[in-house]
Structures are given as structure tokens and as C-alpha cells.
Amino acid sequence: MTPRRVLITGGAGFIGSTVADAFIADGASVTVLDNLSSGKRTQVPATADFVHADIRSPAAATCIREGRFDVVCHLAAQVDVRKSVADPLFDVDVNIGGSVNIIHAVHASGQKTRLTFASTGGAVYGDFVEPPNLEEYPKDPESPYGIAKFATELYLSYYARVHALDYVALRFANVYGPRQDPHGEAGVVAIFCQCLIEGKAMTVFGDGAQTRDYVFVGDVARAHLLAANHAGIPAGRVDTRAFNLGTQVETSVVALAETLMRAAGKNVPLEHAPVRAGEQRRSCVSIEKAKIGLGWTPAVSLEEGLQRTYHSFSGR
Ligand SMILES: NC(=O)c1ccc[n+]([C@@H]2O[C@H](COP(=O)([O-])OP(=O)(O)OC[C@H]3O[C@@H](n4cnc5c(N)ncnc54)[C@H](O)[C@@H]3O)[C@@H](O)[C@H]2O)c1
């Protein structure tokens, strides 16, 4: 049988490269498209083809139109929520403009391609609803980043209804694991791992009782395989083809720090800093729909995932 042809945008990044590994292990022929703005060439699997291009470019559209891909996993994005607040136009340009370029190219290719989209479960629902958040809950994003992710889902839903585009939107909670950049704003687990390695205090903003839903990157990668293999979902409303990916467990920042220290067998002090403006108090997604619709459940517990992550950072 000819191997399945899979394109992964953002495949040089933290989650995208893990998704690329999963498809290669599954026997697929993988192409990675990335502009290396935050991703690393060394993270692209050795057996994958690499296209150095921006998702906003005509080159990216040509790659998709001519690539005869069975699956396109779209993960490339401007991923920094704070940057989206500081420079919303840039966020619109990359996260809406770039995504519509990819979506339109899949449509224009005339191929039967399954498109998966890396959306967010942590930044679309806002603070008005009581977690765990169901897919059909109202969307009130607290940031331009969340708005752009949801706007892209609206485009996908439109292309599905009007042009029969075949897609699945995956709304990730807080993803953590090996390869996450400890120098960015987003990855608290990676940042705390770095503090442990350097023996520095971990900074907790506010009282540390704010909660998040932490899901291991390997589980998110497995969900991409299931979404790619799925029989297909009839077009409907914007939430019809959206699936939250999380654990449905709320973990406070303080509990996360304590669990990580236990997993690492090492302690550092916690330092409290003033609460950050605009930070959500609670965030946790329901995963019942992914369980039934994709046959997906997270397999890696927080304790195990933190242990694996810490050891990957510390090299032990
Ligand atoms: N990390 C999380 O907790 C989380 C949560 C929800 C959603 N997501 C989404 O998952 C996806 C992957 O995020 P990540 O955490 O792996 O971040 P990452 O920064 O490691 O990966 C993003 C990749 O996209 C590439 N990229 C950025 N702009 C590009 C452009 N204009 N053209 C081509 N490539 C470009 C980067 O070089 C990088 O390799 C993103 O869409 C992000 O919004 C992440």
C-alpha cells in the first residue's frame, strides 16, 4: 500500500514535531512546512521532507495545491497570547490570514484531503462559563489570539458547508511535554522545569490558585492520528467538528509546582508575584465528546507526564 501523504505546518515546533513523529511511526510519508520563527530545524524528523516557507506565502499554497496530501495538520501559528495583545494586527495576519491561505489551498487542490486544525480550549471559552467547558459553550475569547483561533474555526465551518471541506478542529487545553520552549511565555511546565534544573525559585503569579487543564503532548499527537483516520463528520455548526483535548482535571499552579517537584525529586522555593492582568482564573475542558467521537482518552497522568518532561529537560 502507498504510504499516506501527510503535511504538517508548524512541524518544527513543540507539538507539530511530536505529531510528525507519530505519523512517521504510523508509516506515513511526512512533509513539514515551517518558517522556523520559533521552531527548530533539528526537531523536524530526519525522514520528513522539509519546506521552509511561511503559511501566508504563495509558496505554501502551491505546496498544498500540488502536494496530493491525504492529510494536512495545520499547527503553524503565532502562539504567544501576550504578543497577540501587544500586536493584534500581526496576530490577525499570521493566525487568520495564514490559516485562510492554508484552508483555501486545501480546497483549491481538489483532493480529498482531511484537514486538522490546532485550535485552543484554553483561550476561546473565556471566564463566563463554569468549567469543565463543553464544545458548544459560548465563545468569549479574552485575547486576540483566542479570537483568531475561533475565527479560523468559523472559516473552516464555512468551507465545510459551502465547499465540502473535510476537517476536524482540535481545541487543545494546556499542552506540556518534551521540546516545549522554556523561554517563551506560555509553557509554565517548561519554565518550572528550567527553574528546578537551575535551582532557582519558581515564580507564581497571584495566589497560585488559578487552574489549568494540563495535557501531555504525546496524547495530543495520538489524537491527530485518530482525527486523521476518522470516518468523517457531516458539516454542521462551528462546534460540530470541534473536539476539546484535555484531561478534564483542574490543577492549580501551586499543585502543579508541587507535583513537578515530587516527580523530579528536587525542591525549590515558590515566589509570589503580582497577578497578571487579563489572566483567566479557571480553565478546564470537558473531553466527553473526544472520548465518544474520536475514541480518544488521555493515557499519560500528570505525574508520569511531568516526570517524562523533567527528565527530557534535565537529560537524566
Ligand atoms: N502549547 C499549547 O499549550 C497550545 C494550546 C492550544 C493551542 N496550541 C496551538 O498548537 C500549535 C502548535 O503550538 P506549539 O506550542 O507547538 O508552538 P511552537 O511555537 O513550538 O510551534 C509553532 C510552529 O509554527 C511555526 N510558525 C510560526 N509562524 C509561522 C508562519 N507564519 N509560517 C510557518 N510556520 C510558522 C514556528 O516556527 C513553530 O515551529 C499552535 O497553533 C498553537 O496555537 C498550543
The ligand as a Gaussian input file, in Angstrom:
#p B3LYP/6-31G(d) Opt

LIG

0 1
 N        1.188000      24.775000      23.566000
 C       -0.093000      24.815000      23.926000
 O       -0.439000      24.622000      25.111000
 C       -1.175000      25.080000      22.898000
 C       -2.512000      25.176000      23.339000
 C       -3.508000      25.405000      22.396000
 C       -3.191000      25.510000      21.051000
 N       -1.891000      25.442000      20.657000
 C       -1.592000      25.550000      19.228000
 O       -0.789000      24.459000      18.819000
 C        0.034000      24.851000      17.717000
 C        1.488000      24.496000      17.999000
 O        1.946000      25.230000      19.123000
 P        3.310000      24.918000      19.896000
 O        3.037000      25.059000      21.344000
 O        3.889000      23.656000      19.392000
 O        4.205000      26.181000      19.488000
 P        5.602000      26.270000      18.692000
 O        5.995000      27.706000      18.691000
 O        6.583000      25.286000      19.239000
 O        5.187000      25.804000      17.226000
 C        4.683000      26.681000      16.246000
 C        5.423000      26.395000      14.946000
 O        4.863000      27.205000      13.913000
 C        5.927000      27.802000      13.177000
 N        5.423000      29.067000      12.615000
 C        5.051000      30.187000      13.278000
 N        4.626000      31.116000      12.413000
 C        4.730000      30.584000      11.182000
 C        4.448000      31.070000       9.872000
 N        3.968000      32.314000       9.674000
 N        4.670000      30.257000       8.820000
 C        5.164000      28.995000       9.007000
 N        5.463000      28.495000      10.214000
 C        5.236000      29.273000      11.288000
 C        7.051000      28.015000      14.192000
 O        8.319000      28.158000      13.608000
 C        6.919000      26.759000      15.032000
 O        7.686000      25.696000      14.506000
 C       -0.228000      26.340000      17.519000
 O       -1.206000      26.505000      16.528000
 C       -0.787000      26.784000      18.866000
 O       -1.589000      27.940000      18.747000
 C       -0.866000      25.233000      21.553000

